[in-house]
Amino acid sequence: MRIQAIETSRVAVPLVKPFKTALRTVTVAESVYIKVVCDDGTIGWGEAPPTHVITGDSLAGIEHAVQHIIQPALQGKSLLAKAEVFHLLNKCLVGNTSAKAAVDMALYDCFAQLCRLPLYQLLGGYRSELETDFTVSVNTPDEMAEDAVAYTNQGFTCLKVKVGKDEIQTDVRRIRAIRESIGSSALIRLDANQGWGAKEAVRAIHQMEDAGLDIELIEQPVKAHDMEGLKYVTDRVDTPIMADESVFSPIDARRVLETRSADLINIKLMKTGGIDRALAIVKLAESYGVECMIGSMIETKLGITAAAHVAASQKNITRYDFDAPLMLAEDTLNGGITYQANIVHLPQGPGLGINQVNIASESEGAV
């Protein structure tokens, strides 16, 4: 089984409601879909959304990286030489983690099809269903409380609340309004998306702890590069702190783990460059006794299906943020994961379990 061609297609799907964080507002989910075609007819699928404010990737940049750099490096290579293929994928260009991730997941899709197994079983098969949170975007305290009530009424028992866009006392009011509205019916985890300073984060978290707002964890309170600030917060609060944008690679993860700068790590395939390096981070974190979350960008069900396979495969991945497809106005796939309220079910077909991808043929570009 050799790589014959890699094709790219652009996809754009409107969101039901704007997605707002401290870093950006999104109304349309844009992605590049990757199609790996093998000489025996096997097809593998991947996805790369351009998340400029986190990975630095753009639609045009992803397409160029795949078509003009990654594809020439991999064309003709045997999928049975797995170590060589992933070595070439990771060394052929620096950065460009989203492009690498999309090709990586498409290759894993092919590998698992070759083995006639669902990908999560090939990778470890620890579980076959997951419980996702649902994200409450940054808005006024009253609107966020209304959204939180709506999501819990739909069956979600864990809410990921976005903060960090305004002054920190406004964030405290937001969380008070949400907790007063939903009571103890759901876990609340916060995501500041690098929006706080270290000292103000400690003050705010202490206020929330003293008020009994019962926050499960707080994700990336400070700037991604501020490892000292991250550790400062972690050392001074009781609420668990999760590193997200601070961890792209296994080297980043080791730095966080060795310095005990965070209590948890959020892994995203678009940051790590795909499944291969995500699994390396999971195993590294497990050796330090640190649990992981698998999260996502604003992606369609294709990319989230790949992430869910990874999450389901490993014992040390204990939290899941896979609500992005539920925010979209339409589905681009036949197959992949399915949702039953907050429960995500893994497909049982080989590979990613994708039967059909619905894309406009005129947007396709093969090399």
Secondary structure as the mmCIF struct_conf table of DSSP 4:
data_model
#
loop_
_struct_conf.conf_type_id
_struct_conf.id
_struct_conf.beg_label_comp_id
_struct_conf.beg_label_asym_id
_struct_conf.beg_label_seq_id
_struct_conf.end_label_comp_id
_struct_conf.end_label_asym_id
_struct_conf.end_label_seq_id
STRN STRN1 ARG A 2 ARG A 2
STRN STRN2 ILE A 3 LYS A 20
BEND BEND1 ALA A 22 LEU A 23
STRN STRN3 THR A 25 CYS A 38
TURN_TY1_P TURN_TY1_P1 ASP A 39 ASP A 40
BEND BEND2 GLY A 41 GLY A 41
STRN STRN4 ILE A 43 ALA A 48
TURN_TY1_P TURN_TY1_P2 HIS A 52 THR A 55
HELX_RH_AL_P HELX_RH_AL_P1 LEU A 59 HIS A 64
HELX_RH_PI_P HELX_RH_PI_P1 ALA A 65 ILE A 70
HELX_RH_AL_P HELX_RH_AL_P2 GLN A 71 LEU A 74
TURN_TY1_P TURN_TY1_P3 GLN A 75 GLY A 76
STRN STRN5 SER A 78 SER A 78
TURN_TY1_P TURN_TY1_P4 LEU A 79 LEU A 80
HELX_RH_AL_P HELX_RH_AL_P3 LYS A 82 LYS A 91
BEND BEND3 CYS A 92 GLY A 95
HELX_RH_AL_P HELX_RH_AL_P4 THR A 97 CYS A 115
TURN_TY1_P TURN_TY1_P5 ARG A 116 ARG A 116
BEND BEND4 LEU A 117 LEU A 117
STRN STRN6 PRO A 118 PRO A 118
HELX_RH_AL_P HELX_RH_AL_P5 LEU A 119 LEU A 123
TURN_TY1_P TURN_TY1_P6 GLY A 124 GLY A 124
BEND BEND5 SER A 128 SER A 128
STRN STRN7 GLU A 129 GLU A 131
STRN STRN8 PHE A 134 VAL A 136
BEND BEND6 VAL A 138 VAL A 138
HELX_RH_AL_P HELX_RH_AL_P6 PRO A 141 ASN A 153
TURN_TY1_P TURN_TY1_P7 GLN A 154 GLY A 155
STRN STRN9 CYS A 158 LYS A 162
BEND BEND7 LYS A 165 ASP A 166
HELX_RH_AL_P HELX_RH_AL_P7 ILE A 168 ILE A 182
TURN_TY1_P TURN_TY1_P8 GLY A 183 SER A 184
BEND BEND8 SER A 185 ALA A 186
STRN STRN10 LEU A 187 ASP A 191
TURN_TY1_P TURN_TY1_P9 ASN A 193 GLN A 194
BEND BEND9 TRP A 196 TRP A 196
HELX_RH_AL_P HELX_RH_AL_P8 ALA A 198 ASP A 210
TURN_TY1_P TURN_TY1_P10 ALA A 211 GLY A 212
STRN STRN11 ILE A 215 GLU A 219
BEND BEND10 VAL A 222 VAL A 222
TURN_TY1_P TURN_TY1_P11 ALA A 224 HIS A 225
HELX_RH_AL_P HELX_RH_AL_P9 MET A 227 ARG A 236
BEND BEND11 ASP A 238 THR A 239
STRN STRN12 ILE A 241 ALA A 243
BEND BEND12 ASP A 244 ASP A 244
TURN_TY1_P TURN_TY1_P12 GLU A 245 SER A 246
BEND BEND13 PHE A 248 SER A 249
HELX_RH_AL_P HELX_RH_AL_P10 PRO A 250 THR A 259
TURN_TY1_P TURN_TY1_P13 ARG A 260 ARG A 260
BEND BEND14 ASP A 263 ASP A 263
STRN STRN13 LEU A 264 ILE A 267
HELX_RH_AL_P HELX_RH_AL_P11 LEU A 269 THR A 272
TURN_TY1_P TURN_TY1_P14 GLY A 273 GLY A 273
BEND BEND15 GLY A 274 GLY A 274
HELX_RH_AL_P HELX_RH_AL_P12 ILE A 275 SER A 287
TURN_TY1_P TURN_TY1_P15 TYR A 288 GLY A 289
STRN STRN14 CYS A 292 ILE A 294
BEND BEND16 ILE A 298 ILE A 298
HELX_RH_AL_P HELX_RH_AL_P13 LYS A 301 SER A 313
TURN_TY1_P TURN_TY1_P16 LYS A 315 ASN A 316
STRN STRN15 ILE A 317 TYR A 320
HELX_RH_3T_P HELX_RH_3T_P1 ALA A 324 MET A 327
STRN STRN16 LEU A 328 LEU A 328
BEND BEND17 ALA A 329 GLU A 330
STRN STRN17 LEU A 333 GLY A 335
BEND BEND18 GLY A 336 GLY A 336
STRN STRN18 THR A 338 GLN A 340
TURN_TY1_P TURN_TY1_P17 ALA A 341 ASN A 342
STRN STRN19 ILE A 343 HIS A 345
HELX_LH_PP_P HELX_LH_PP_P1 LEU A 346 PRO A 347
BEND BEND19 GLY A 349 PRO A 350
STRN STRN20 GLY A 351 GLY A 351
TURN_TY1_P TURN_TY1_P18 LEU A 352 LEU A 352
STRN STRN21 ILE A 354 VAL A 357
HELX_RH_3T_P HELX_RH_3T_P2 SER A 361 SER A 363
STRN STRN22 GLY A 365 ALA A 366
#
